[in-house]
């Protein structure tokens, strides 16, 4: 009897996990979404290559190019190297 109950709990848990993953996949995985559900434009940090929302990035002009940084530290490292 215990084995049947444990089996049912396991099957139920796996079903819930599967449903949660399916729902998340339908919603875009939660990645690249800004507050309010709008699509965020992600850009890589020019130093550590971490992807960050463009609106929250620290930016520096490098000639005609705009460089994006995830933190002041990465921006400082870039300034020191260039």
N, C-alpha and C positions, 0 to 999 in steps of 0.2 A: 504494500500500500504506500509506504514512504517513497519507494522508487517511482511509482506512478505520479505522485504529487510533485516530486523533484523534477521529473521529466516534463510535466505540464508547466511548471514554473520556468524551466529552461526554455521551452518552446515559446512561451509567452514573452519572456524577456528578449529572446532573439527576434521575435516578430515586432516588438516595440522598437528595438534598435533599427531594424530594417525600415520601418515606417518613418522614423525620424531622419534617417539618412536619405530616404527617397524625397521627403518634404524639403530637406535642405538643398538637395540637388535641383529641385524644381525652382527654388528661390535663388539660384545662382550660387549656392554654397556659402553665402554670407561674405564672400570676398569681393572686393571692388565696389562695395555699396557704401554710399555716404549716409549720413543721418537722413531719415525720412524716406529711405529706399531708393533714392536717385543713384544712378551709376556714377561712381567716382573714377576719375582719370588717375591711374597710378603711374608714377614715374620712378625710375631707379635713382638712388643716391649716387652721385658721381664718385664717391670714395668707397663706401662699403657695399654698394649695389643692392641695398635693401629697398624694396618697393614701398613707396609712401604715397598718400593722396596728394595730388598736385597742389590743392588748395592749402594744405598744411605744411608744404615743403619750404625750406629756407632756400632762397634763390640768389644766385650771383650771375652777373653778365660776364661772359668770357668771350670778348670780341663780339661776333654776331650771335653767338650761342648763349642760351640761358642754361646754367647748370643748377641742378636741384640737389638738396642735401637733407638728410633726415634729422640732423642736429647741428648745433653750433660747433661742436667738436669736429665733425666731418668737414664743415665749411672752413674751419680754421686749418685743418690738415691740408685741404686743397689750396688755400691761399699760401701756405708755407711752401708747398711744392711747386707752385706756378708763379 
